[in-house]
């Protein structure tokens, strides 16, 4: 992605900050211990991600 205007850069940075404030970080162990349904959902979404 190439962003040239300072306004757009600020808008993307603000959006990223909101995402970082509302997320939670997982350890590798927590990620690997997800339920099977969560893994299935992630894999299905990954298949359709080019269309989303």
C-alpha positions in Angstrom: 0.0 0.0 0.0 1.3 3.4 -0.9 -0.2 6.4 0.9 1.0 9.9 -0.1 -1.1 12.4 1.8 -0.3 13.2 5.5 -4.1 13.2 6.2 -4.5 9.6 5.0 -1.4 8.5 6.9 -2.8 10.0 10.1 -6.1 8.3 9.4 -4.5 4.9 9.0 -2.3 5.4 12.1 -5.4 6.3 14.1 -7.2 3.2 12.9 -4.2 1.0 13.8 -4.1 2.5 17.3 -7.8 1.7 17.9 -7.1 -1.9 16.8 -4.2 -2.2 19.1 -6.2 -0.9 22.1 -9.1 -3.3 21.5 -7.0 -6.5 20.8 -5.5 -9.0 23.1 -2.1 -10.6 22.5 -1.9 -14.4 22.6 1.1 -16.5 23.4 2.1 -19.4 21.1 0.7 -21.8 23.6 -2.7 -20.0 23.7 -2.8 -19.9 19.9 -2.1 -23.6 19.6 -4.7 -24.6 22.3 -7.6 -23.1 20.4 -10.7 -25.2 20.0 -11.2 -27.2 16.8 -14.2 -25.1 15.8 -12.0 -21.9 16.0 -9.4 -23.5 13.9 -12.0 -24.6 11.3 -13.5 -21.1 11.2 -10.1 -19.5 10.7 -9.3 -21.9 7.9 -12.7 -21.3 6.2 -12.2 -17.5 6.5 -8.7 -17.8 5.1 -10.1 -19.6 2.0 -12.6 -16.8 1.3 -10.3 -13.9 2.3 -9.5 -12.9 -1.3 -13.3 -12.4 -1.8 -13.9 -10.4 1.4 
